[in-house]
Amino acid sequence: MIARNIMESKLFSFIDEPISVFYEEKQLSIKNPECPQSFEWRAQVYSISHLISRWQDFSRRGRMAYNMRPAHAARASVQGSWGVGRFYFRVAVQGVRMFDIYYDRAPQRAGDREGHWFLFSERQLISGKD
């Protein structure tokens, strides 16, 4: 469920480090993930209390940006294609911390066909006018 009553936030710290994520139930499609219930970063587990927002980006990066015909690339930018795309989740964790996490569908090497999760950044709440 997406929380609608969360205040505005701003970037506090850029991190972009790998994380492990945990679900209560097995995911049907690992290439199109739902928001996890918790994640582990630097040996600490964070329980996600609220999903604030979610978005996806199917932009092709690096060599992948030039390996399709324009018509196919236009469709892939909306629907995604194998190994391309990121699913972002802005989450609040127990306490007052807020993070952006994402799942990158790109394989890291030939034998690694699954994508990977990353902690993109920590956000800071912006309080109302003083």
KANOR-V252311 format. One record per residue. N is the residue number from 0. RES is the residue in one small letter. OMEGA is omega as a letter, one per 20 degrees, with the letter a starting at -180 (NA if undefined). NEAR is the number of other ideal C-beta (glycine too) atoms within 8 Angstrom. D_FIRST is the distance of its C-alpha to the first C-alpha in whole Angstrom. Layout:
n,res,omega,near,d_first
N,RES,OMEGA,NEAR,D_FIRST
N,RES,OMEGA,NEAR,D_FIRST
This chain:
n,res,omega,near,d_first
0,m,a,4,0
1,i,r,8,4
2,a,a,9,6
3,r,a,4,9
4,n,r,3,12
5,i,r,10,13
6,m,r,7,16
7,e,r,5,18
8,s,r,10,19
9,k,r,7,22
10,l,r,7,23
11,f,a,7,24
12,s,r,6,25
13,f,a,6,25
14,i,r,8,25
15,d,r,7,25
16,e,r,8,25
17,p,r,7,24
18,i,r,11,22
19,s,r,7,21
20,v,a,10,18
21,f,r,10,17
22,y,r,9,15
23,e,r,4,15
24,e,r,4,16
25,k,r,4,18
26,q,r,8,16
27,l,a,3,18
28,s,a,6,19
29,i,r,7,19
30,k,r,6,20
31,n,a,5,17
32,p,r,10,14
33,e,r,5,11
34,c,r,9,9
35,p,r,13,12
36,q,r,8,11
37,s,r,10,14
38,f,r,14,17
39,e,r,11,21
40,w,a,8,23
41,r,r,4,27
42,a,r,3,27
43,q,r,6,24
44,v,r,7,21
45,y,r,12,18
46,s,a,8,15
47,i,a,13,11
48,s,a,7,10
49,h,r,10,7
50,l,a,12,6
51,i,r,10,8
52,s,r,7,9
53,r,r,10,11
54,w,r,5,14
55,q,a,9,17
56,d,r,7,21
57,f,r,12,23
58,s,r,7,26
59,r,a,12,29
60,r,r,6,31
61,g,a,5,34
62,r,a,5,36
63,m,a,10,33
64,a,a,8,34
65,y,a,5,37
66,n,r,6,37
67,m,r,9,36
68,r,a,5,38
69,p,a,6,36
70,a,r,6,35
71,h,r,8,33
72,a,r,10,32
73,a,r,8,31
74,r,a,8,29
75,a,a,13,28
76,s,r,8,26
77,v,a,7,24
78,q,a,6,23
79,g,r,9,24
80,s,a,9,27
81,w,r,4,28
82,g,a,8,27
83,v,r,13,26
84,g,r,10,22
85,r,r,9,20
86,f,a,11,16
87,y,r,12,15
88,f,r,12,12
89,r,a,12,12
90,v,r,14,11
91,a,r,10,12
92,v,a,11,14
93,q,a,5,16
94,g,a,4,18
95,v,a,4,18
96,r,a,8,18
97,m,a,14,16
98,f,r,13,16
99,d,r,11,16
100,i,r,15,16
101,y,r,11,17
102,y,r,11,18
103,d,a,10,22
104,r,a,12,23
105,a,r,8,27
106,p,a,9,29
107,q,r,5,31
108,r,a,5,34
109,a,a,4,36
110,g,a,4,35
111,d,a,7,31
112,r,r,4,29
113,e,r,6,26
114,g,a,11,24
115,h,r,8,23
116,w,r,14,20
117,f,r,12,21
118,l,a,15,20
119,f,a,11,21
120,s,r,12,21
121,e,a,10,20
122,r,r,12,19
123,q,r,9,21
124,l,r,10,20
125,i,a,7,22
126,s,r,5,23
127,g,a,4,25
128,k,a,2,28
129,d,NA,3,31
